[in-house]
Amino acid sequence: MTRDSYASIPVPHRLDALLLDEVTQVTADTLEARLVVRPGTAFSDEFGNLPAWAGPEIMAQAISALSGHRSLARSGKPAAIGLLLGVRAYASPRGDFHCGDVLRVSVTQSSEEGGWAVFDCTICGSAGEQLAAGTLTVLQPPDDSFLDAECARVD
C-alpha cells in the first residue's frame, strides 16, 4: 500500500504512526481492518516485528477508524478527538507479531453512554486464529474544546 492510500483510512495517524493498511468492513457498531506487519513503524523492532504490547494500539486505531467513518457519514467531517481511557483483559499468546504477518483487527462496540464507549476487540492471523483480545474503554467528547480549557488552566 502506498502512503497516498493511507489517506482513505479516517484516523489522524500518518506515516510511521499508522498501523492499519485498510478498512475491510464497517457497520454501525463494528469495524474490521487489515494490516501487514512491516518494518519502519513507530512500534517495529529492528527486524520489522511488532511487540504484542502494540496490540492495544492496533485496536485503538481501528476504533478511531470506526469513529471517523461514523462522523464522515453523519456530518461529512472528521471525528473529534478520542481518548483511550483503559485496556482490560488484554492477552496475547505471542510475544510479537512477525514481520510479514497479515493481521485482521475487529472492534465491536458493546456499550456507550455519554461519550464513553466500550469495545470488544480481537486480532486474528491470516488463518483466522486469534492472536490477541481485549476490551478498550474510550471517551469521545463532542468536540476538542476541552483541550483549550485545559491549556488555559496551565498558563
N, C-alpha and C positions, 0 to 999 in steps of 0.2 A: 504494500500500500504506500502511495506517495504521501508526502506531507500535505499536499493540497487536498487529498481525500479526507484527512482528519477534520477539516472544516465542517464536514457534514455531521459530525458527532456533537450534539448540543451540550458540551461541557466546557468550562472555562480553561481547562488544561490544554497546553500546547507543547509541541516539541518533545523533549525528553521526559516531561512530567506525565504525558498522556500514555496510558497503558492499553486502552481499548483500540481495536482496529476497526470494528464495525458493529453497528446495531443490527441484529438479525431478526428480532421480533419485538413488537411492543403492543401492549393492550392498555386499558385504563389503569390497571394496578400491577402490571408485570413488565419486565424488560429482560431480554436475553441479548447478550453481546458476545463477540468473539475477539480473541486476541492471540497472537503468536508471540511466545516468549522470545525476546530478542536482546542483543547487546545494545548498549547506548541509552538505556532509560535511566532515569534518576535513581532507580532501585536495583538495577542489574549489577551482578558481581563481575569480576574481570573475565569470566567465561560466558557471560550473557545469561546466566541463570537468575531467576528471581527468588529471593528467600520466601519461605512460606509466610513469614510475618507481613509480606506485602499483600497478602490475600484480602485483608480488610480494605486496603486502598483500592484494589480492583473492584471490590463490591461497592465501595462508596462512589467510584466513578460511574458505575452502572446506575446507581440510584440518582446521581446527578444527571445522567443522560435521560432517565425517565422523567425527572422534573423538568428538564429542558424541553422534551417532547410535549409534555403537558402544557407548558407555558406557551410554546410556539403555536400549538393548536388552539389554545384559548385566546391569546392576545396578540400573537404574531411577534412577541418579544422574547428575548432570552429570559431564563428563570432568574429570580433574585438569588442572592447568596444563600447557601445552605451550610449548616454546621453539623459535623459529626459529633454527637454527644457521647456515644458509648458503643462498645462492642461486647456482646455477651456470647458465651459458649462458642467462641471461635476455636475450631480444631482442624488440623490437617495432619494426615498420617505421613506426610512427606516433609522433609526439611527444606526442600526447594522445588520450584517448577523449572524444568530443564530447558535450556536454550533450544528452540525449535518446537517445543510442545505447543499444540493448538489447544487453547482453553476456551470453555464456554462458561460465562458467568450469568447466573439467573438471579433476579431480585423480584420478590413479591411483597407488596405492601400488605401487612396483616392488620394494622390498626393506624388510626390517625385521629388526632384531637388537637384543635387549636394551634396548628402549625407543627406539632410534634408528630412524628410518624415512626413506626417500627417496620422493619423489613427483614424477611427471612431470605437468606442468601446462600447460594451454593456455587462452587466452581467445580466443573467436571472436565475430564480429559476427552480426547477425541473419540475414545471408545465408549464414552458415557459413564465411566467410573467416577465416583465422587472423590475429589481431591481436597476439598475444604468446604466447611459450612460454618455459618454463624448468623447471629441476629444483630443488626445495626439499628441504633436509635438516632434519628436526625431531627433537626429543627430547621424549618424554612420560614423565617419571618416574612411578612407580606412585602417587605422591601428592605433595603440596606441602610435606612435612615438611622437605625440604632448605632451603626458604626460611627456616624458623625457625632452623635450624642456622647459616645464613649470617648472619642478623641477629644472632644471639647472638655470633658472632665479631667483629662490628663494634663491639660495646659495650666 
